[in-house]
Amino acid sequence: MSNIKTQLEWESNARQKYDEMIRKLPLFHRDIAKQVVDKKAVINAQERKASMVEEEDVVRAFLTEVPLAFYSLMIRLFDEVGFDYKQYENE
């Protein structure tokens, strides 16, 4: 059985930016984005051995889980909500 918890506490600023970004997504993309990014952000934090989800975990989750067809929208929303994504963009 896996030791991966499905929930971790989120750093408040990362959660606030994430929630704002989800609200700005087109309605029909919100639920699926929320499901996959929530899960991947927690996995990213756990891989770092962190006790909470931080901004880098959220950004990396969006970059790896959102289809390339929506890349330009995602980058625009990163800028709008204030996510610092550039250092993770080419990983």
C-alpha positions as a LaTeX table, in Angstrom:
\begin{tabular}{lrrr}
\hline
Residue & $x$ (\AA) & $y$ (\AA) & $z$ (\AA) \\
\hline
Met1 & 0.00 & 0.00 & 0.00 \\
Ser2 & 1.23 & 3.50 & $-0.81$ \\
Asn3 & 2.35 & 5.92 & 1.88 \\
Ile4 & 1.10 & 8.90 & $-0.11$ \\
Lys5 & $-1.47$ & 10.95 & 1.78 \\
Thr6 & $-4.09$ & 12.54 & $-0.39$ \\
Gln7 & $-4.25$ & 15.67 & 1.75 \\
Leu8 & $-1.64$ & 18.05 & 3.09 \\
Glu9 & $-1.99$ & 21.49 & 4.55 \\
Trp10 & $-1.48$ & 24.24 & 1.99 \\
Glu11 & 0.58 & 27.39 & 2.49 \\
Ser12 & $-2.07$ & 30.13 & 2.60 \\
Asn13 & $-0.67$ & 32.34 & $-0.18$ \\
Ala14 & $-0.27$ & 29.35 & $-2.51$ \\
Arg15 & $-3.86$ & 28.28 & $-1.77$ \\
Gln16 & $-5.19$ & 31.78 & $-2.37$ \\
Lys17 & $-3.44$ & 32.08 & $-5.77$ \\
Tyr18 & $-4.49$ & 28.56 & $-6.71$ \\
Asp19 & $-8.15$ & 29.21 & $-5.84$ \\
Glu20 & $-8.10$ & 32.44 & $-7.83$ \\
Met21 & $-6.58$ & 30.67 & $-10.82$ \\
Ile22 & $-9.22$ & 27.94 & $-10.69$ \\
Arg23 & $-11.97$ & 30.60 & $-10.57$ \\
Lys24 & $-10.54$ & 32.22 & $-13.71$ \\
Leu25 & $-10.58$ & 29.00 & $-15.73$ \\
Pro26 & $-13.43$ & 28.41 & $-18.15$ \\
Leu27 & $-16.26$ & 26.74 & $-16.25$ \\
Phe28 & $-16.05$ & 23.45 & $-18.14$ \\
His29 & $-12.32$ & 23.07 & $-17.25$ \\
Arg30 & $-12.50$ & 23.89 & $-13.55$ \\
Asp31 & $-13.48$ & 20.53 & $-12.08$ \\
Ile32 & $-10.95$ & 18.46 & $-14.00$ \\
Ala33 & $-8.15$ & 20.99 & $-13.42$ \\
Lys34 & $-8.96$ & 21.06 & $-9.72$ \\
Gln35 & $-8.90$ & 17.27 & $-9.47$ \\
Val36 & $-5.61$ & 16.70 & $-11.26$ \\
Val37 & $-3.75$ & 19.74 & $-9.93$ \\
Asp38 & $-4.86$ & 19.16 & $-6.32$ \\
Lys39 & $-3.58$ & 15.59 & $-6.46$ \\
Lys40 & $-0.32$ & 16.39 & $-8.25$ \\
Ala41 & 0.49 & 19.38 & $-6.00$ \\
Val42 & 0.25 & 17.12 & $-2.94$ \\
Ile43 & 2.46 & 14.51 & $-4.62$ \\
Asn44 & 4.99 & 17.22 & $-5.52$ \\
Ala45 & 5.12 & 18.42 & $-1.91$ \\
Gln46 & 5.54 & 14.88 & $-0.62$ \\
Glu47 & 8.35 & 14.21 & $-3.08$ \\
Arg48 & 10.12 & 17.25 & $-1.62$ \\
Lys49 & 9.47 & 15.80 & 1.86 \\
Ala50 & 7.59 & 18.99 & 2.70 \\
Ser51 & 4.94 & 19.26 & 5.38 \\
Met52 & 2.72 & 21.51 & 3.28 \\
Val53 & 1.90 & 22.33 & $-0.33$ \\
Glu54 & 3.73 & 25.45 & $-1.47$ \\
Glu55 & 3.64 & 27.62 & $-4.58$ \\
Glu56 & 6.29 & 25.60 & $-6.42$ \\
Asp57 & 4.22 & 22.43 & $-5.98$ \\
Val58 & 1.14 & 24.08 & $-7.45$ \\
Val59 & 3.01 & 25.62 & $-10.39$ \\
Arg60 & 4.74 & 22.34 & $-11.20$ \\
Ala61 & 1.40 & 20.54 & $-11.01$ \\
Phe62 & $-0.21$ & 22.91 & $-13.50$ \\
Leu63 & 2.80 & 22.68 & $-15.82$ \\
Thr64 & 2.81 & 18.89 & $-15.86$ \\
Glu65 & $-0.92$ & 18.14 & $-15.75$ \\
Val66 & $-2.54$ & 20.77 & $-17.97$ \\
Pro67 & $-2.61$ & 19.81 & $-21.68$ \\
Leu68 & $-0.39$ & 21.82 & $-24.02$ \\
Ala69 & $-3.46$ & 23.05 & $-25.89$ \\
Phe70 & $-4.20$ & 25.25 & $-22.85$ \\
Tyr71 & $-0.61$ & 26.36 & $-22.22$ \\
Ser72 & $-1.06$ & 30.00 & $-23.28$ \\
Leu73 & $-4.17$ & 30.36 & $-21.10$ \\
Met74 & $-2.33$ & 28.83 & $-18.16$ \\
Ile75 & 0.65 & 31.20 & $-18.56$ \\
Arg76 & $-1.68$ & 34.21 & $-18.79$ \\
Leu77 & $-3.45$ & 33.10 & $-15.61$ \\
Phe78 & $-0.13$ & 32.51 & $-13.82$ \\
Asp79 & 0.73 & 36.14 & $-14.56$ \\
Glu80 & $-2.70$ & 37.41 & $-13.51$ \\
Val81 & $-2.68$ & 35.68 & $-10.12$ \\
Gly82 & 1.01 & 36.26 & $-9.41$ \\
Phe83 & 2.46 & 32.76 & $-9.64$ \\
Asp84 & 6.22 & 32.85 & $-10.28$ \\
Tyr85 & 6.34 & 30.08 & $-12.86$ \\
Lys86 & 9.34 & 30.93 & $-15.04$ \\
Gln87 & 11.92 & 29.00 & $-13.03$ \\
Tyr88 & 9.85 & 25.80 & $-13.37$ \\
Glu89 & 8.72 & 26.22 & $-16.97$ \\
Asn90 & 11.41 & 24.12 & $-18.67$ \\
Glu91 & 11.80 & 21.31 & $-16.15$ \\
\hline
\end{tabular}
